[in-house]
Amino acid sequence: MRVAVTGGTGFIGSALVKGLLGRGDEVWIVTRSAESVKQRHARLQVITWKQLEESPDRLEGTEAIVNLAGESIDQRWTDAAKERVFQSRLTAASRIATLVSALKSKPRIVVNASGVSYYGTSLTETFDERSPQRVVDFLSSVVAKWEEAADRIPVERMVKLRAGLLIDNGGGAFPKMVLPYRLFSGGRIGSGKQWIPWIHLEDMIRLILFSLDNERISGPVNAVSPEPVTSDEFGRAIGRAMKRPHWFPVPAFLMKALFGEMAVLLLEGQKALPTTALDAGFQFRFPDVDSAMRDLVGN
């Protein structure tokens, strides 16, 4: 399969490119700067957005596009940062819509990144892909506009991958969450009752590949493990795997003082389930938090 990946130099994108090449696909990384691509492979090509705008036909014959482009949310949410997060996602989706419209041979599928923030936050409700959208904060508003932009891409099969907290030692929020346990000071964050819809990076990549290959997958897909846990349970699992105590509570007001509005990522959440993936036959390699923690931080 010939696959174009936007955001292919990022945390998830780099792992996806490796997975695609590993199974024999031809990969085109679409990026702002060709110099940012460090991977080298006989089946790997690099093209810039500017080159695509000038010659979109260079991607003729592309069978699939995976759009992972967007400014990282792992930063303090100043007004300027929030605007970058918002505009980067809308711009990428708009560029892909323009590209697909220009191609004579359209890709069969676009997998567009999204987030479980689509459902808003709750301590008591359970959400799957049939649950309604609720705009309650910055992230849910970004996801709402992001998916609207993705829906304007003229493609036969659109998959909107609503991701939860991605856990891996190589990047994202997880290494920061583990650090207190390394220092024997891990514990409950806020009330500890907030839900964490998480997914292991390996399962995230496998789910993207599964979505590319499986014609039954279309529309929203929750990229989360089948066993969500509360924040307190998540921390206890880290402690068990590392043989460290889970005892030092961090109050919500301190998190807000340290991280500002971004603290919502750790203080609020949703119990989201991957109903669409499970119904299509996808099998998680790390379905429960203890197996994931043993793999990532277990002694």
DOZA-769123 format. One record per residue (C-alpha): residue in three letters; y, x, z. Coordinates in steps of 0.001 Angstrom, whole numbers, padded with zeros to 6 digits, always signed. Example, Ala and Ser with C-alpha at 12.3 -4.5 7.8 and 13.67 -1.06 7.14 Angstrom:
2
ALA-004500+012300+007800
SER-001060+013670+007140
END
This chain:
299
MET+000000+000000+000000
ARG+003536+001163-000749
VAL+005701+000482+002304
ALA+009412+001052+002890
VAL+010450+001595+006510
THR+014036+001340+007705
GLY+014642+002969+011054
GLY+011740+005256+010212
THR+013187+008172+012173
GLY+013475+006222+015440
PHE+011097+005900+018377
ILE+008957+003103+016921
GLY+009617+004008+013298
SER+008301+007561+013604
ALA+005068+006292+015156
LEU+004712+003617+012472
VAL+005245+006108+009644
LYS+002541+008304+011149
GLY+000193+005322+011392
LEU+000834+004239+007798
LEU+000270+007740+006441
GLY-002837+008094+008572
ARG-004513+005187+006843
GLY-003517+006292+003333
ASP-000372+004283+002573
GLU+002573+005583+000552
VAL+005684+005484+002735
TRP+009376+005473+001873
ILE+011745+006057+004766
VAL+015136+004431+004223
THR+017781+006212+006271
ARG+021477+007070+006443
SER+020774+010803+006158
ALA+017770+012456+004507
GLU+018226+015455+006810
SER+017276+013279+009801
VAL+013666+013029+008594
LYS+011536+015784+010113
GLN+008107+014562+009001
ARG+006599+016054+005868
HIS+003681+014585+003920
ALA+002512+014352+000301
ARG+002719+010540+000428
LEU+006077+010416+002234
GLN+009342+009900+000371
VAL+012875+009686+001780
ILE+015761+007719+000321
THR+019218+006993+001701
TRP+020942+003624+001832
LYS+023596+004984-000512
GLN+020981+006021-003081
LEU+019407+002563-002856
GLU+022738+000848-003408
GLU+023221+002919-006550
SER+019627+002632-007805
PRO+017653-000166-006080
ASP+015005+000105-008812
ARG+013702+003255-007106
LEU+011816+000915-004768
GLU+010282-001143-007594
GLY+006608-001653-006781
THR+007148-001637-003034
GLU+004686-004094-001519
ALA+006122-004324+001994
ILE+009269-003536+003964
VAL+009373-002966+007716
ASN+012893-003237+009103
LEU+013288-001414+012417
ALA+016886-000309+011905
GLY+019391-000896+014669
GLU+021494+000798+017328
SER+019575+001478+020544
ILE+020203-000963+023406
ASP+019342+001815+025877
GLN+022973+002646+026674
ARG+025764+001239+028792
TRP+026951-001980+027163
THR+030613-001354+026615
ASP+032377-003671+024178
ALA+032139-000964+021512
ALA+028426-000396+022150
LYS+027668-004122+022004
GLU+029463-004376+018678
ARG+027429-001448+017298
VAL+024169-003047+018490
PHE+025123-006346+016890
GLN+026525-005088+013593
SER+023794-002500+012969
ARG+021118-005203+012949
LEU+023032-007628+010778
THR+023997-004899+008337
ALA+020404-003678+007918
ALA+019081-007200+007278
SER+021896-007880+004812
ARG+021193-004651+002939
ILE+017510-005527+002664
ALA+018378-009003+001347
THR+020551-007405-001331
LEU+017834-004875-002193
VAL+015048-007470-002478
SER+017269-009677-004651
ALA+017797-006758-007040
LEU+014100-005931-007424
LYS+012180-007408-010352
SER+008906-007090-008463
LYS+009544-008401-004943
PRO+007669-007085-001904
ARG+005060-009538-000625
ILE+006148-009209+002992
VAL+009016-008112+005205
VAL+008354-007380+008876
ASN+011686-007606+010689
ALA+012081-006421+014271
SER+013349-008956+016798
GLY+012986-009567+020535
VAL+011570-011958+023114
SER+015149-012379+024333
TYR+015060-015169+021741
TYR+013684-017459+024482
GLY+016280-016674+027126
THR+015133-015777+030654
SER+013145-017662+033272
LEU+011132-017053+036443
THR+008958-020134+035964
GLU+008511-020959+032265
THR+005964-019549+029818
PHE+006995-018938+026208
ASP+005116-018535+022950
GLU+006199-018634+019324
ARG+006553-022437+019430
SER+009105-022294+022256
PRO+012718-023162+021385
GLN+015525-020663+021114
ARG+017959-020352+024023
VAL+021142-018290+023830
VAL+022029-017368+027413
ASP+023311-013781+027274
PHE+024239-010893+025001
LEU+020712-009979+023901
SER+019665-013546+023135
SER+022829-013989+021047
VAL+022051-010790+019117
VAL+018472-011909+018441
ALA+019668-015328+017263
LYS+021983-013830+014622
TRP+019453-011116+013761
GLU+016763-013651+012879
GLU+019243-015776+010940
ALA+020074-012708+008845
ALA+016374-011911+008348
ASP+015691-015454+007155
ARG+018132-014861+004287
ILE+015903-012125+002825
PRO+014276-013708-000268
VAL+010669-012810+000384
GLU+007434-014795+000250
ARG+006233-013824+003737
MET+008637-012996+006579
VAL+007308-011810+009951
LYS+009816-011709+012812
LEU+008322-009368+015375
ARG+009691-010434+018771
ALA+009060-007353+020866
GLY+009016-007035+024626
LEU+009376-003866+026698
LEU+007747-001060+024719
ILE+006004+001442+026973
ASP+005236+005016+025989
ASN+005924+008450+027426
GLY+007809+009544+024318
GLY+010905+007405+024601
GLY+012506+004111+025492
ALA+012980+002864+029040
PHE+009498+003665+030357
PRO+010020+007360+031282
LYS+013056+006320+033348
MET+011011+003643+035092
VAL+008312+006187+035954
LEU+010671+008882+037252
PRO+011160+007394+040768
TYR+007389+007372+041249
ARG+007198+011036+040312
LEU+009715+011600+043116
PHE+007736+009412+045572
SER+010562+006861+045655
GLY+009281+004064+043419
GLY+009487+000448+044468
ARG+010554-003103+043738
ILE+013617-003607+041514
GLY+015712-006581+042546
SER+013564-009507+043668
GLY+010500-008139+041862
LYS+009708-011681+040702
GLN+011201-011294+037219
TRP+008660-011178+034403
ILE+008146-008125+032209
PRO+006754-008905+028744
TRP+005491-005430+027868
ILE+003443-003807+025106
HIS+001908-000339+024721
LEU+003322+001612+021750
GLU-000139+001998+020246
ASP-000660-001770+020246
MET+002823-002275+018801
ILE+001980-000068+015813
ARG-001425-001702+015398
LEU+000192-005144+015450
ILE+002678-004177+012725
LEU-000168-002892+010553
PHE-002169-006048+011315
SER+000806-008177+010258
LEU+001163-006265+006987
ASP-002495-006761+006126
ASN-003169-010277+007392
GLU-001939-013056+005108
ARG-002315-015561+007974
ILE+000538-013895+009862
SER+003937-015369+009037
GLY+007062-016361+010938
PRO+007665-015319+014557
VAL+005129-013066+016269
ASN+005482-012122+019931
ALA+004781-008389+020237
VAL+003772-008445+023889
SER+000542-007918+025809
PRO-001583-010999+026584
GLU-001176-010341+030318
PRO+002514-010261+031310
VAL+003260-009228+034883
THR+006152-009450+037292
SER+008384-006450+037838
ASP+006771-005877+041234
GLU+003265-005925+039726
PHE+004397-003577+036958
GLY+005701-001057+039504
ARG+002577-001309+041638
ALA+000470-000534+038549
ILE+002522+002630+037944
GLY+001987+003618+041573
ARG-001773+003023+041372
ALA-002145+005072+038201
MET-000055+007962+039567
LYS-001372+007676+043130
ARG+002182+007281+044364
PRO+003639+004811+046883
HIS+005408+001638+045829
TRP+007720+001180+048750
PHE+011399+001911+048053
PRO+013206-001299+046987
VAL+016241-001053+044710
PRO+018626-004006+045269
ALA+020035-005884+042292
PHE+023648-005025+043125
LEU+022862-001309+042892
MET+021237-001738+039470
LYS+024320-003605+038256
ALA+026583-000883+039624
LEU+024546+001827+037873
PHE+023871+000149+034532
GLY+026453-002596+034220
GLU+025479-005529+032014
MET+022438-003612+030711
ALA+020807-004139+034145
VAL+019721-007545+032825
LEU+016871-005709+031049
LEU+015266-004919+034416
LEU+016563-007769+036580
GLU+015690-010709+034322
GLY+012861-011434+031919
GLN+010506-013986+030473
LYS+006775-014697+030570
ALA+006039-014469+026852
LEU+002565-014689+025309
PRO+001289-013372+021927
THR-000294-016662+020844
THR+000114-016102+017098
ALA-001468-012632+017153
LEU-004394-013767+019308
ASP-005039-016841+017162
ALA-005136-014581+014088
GLY-007795-012382+015709
PHE-005727-009399+016821
GLN-007380-007427+019634
PHE-005216-005455+022027
ARG-006375-001974+022963
PHE-004350-002225+026181
PRO-004353-005911+027156
ASP-003663-005395+030875
VAL-001081-003296+032678
ASP-003592-001169+034604
SER-005350+000049+031441
ALA-001958+000888+029908
MET-000797+002806+032993
ARG-004041+004747+033229
ASP-003534+005828+029624
LEU+000123+006792+030018
VAL+000528+008142+033546
GLY-002926+008124+035125
ASN-004070+011243+036921
END
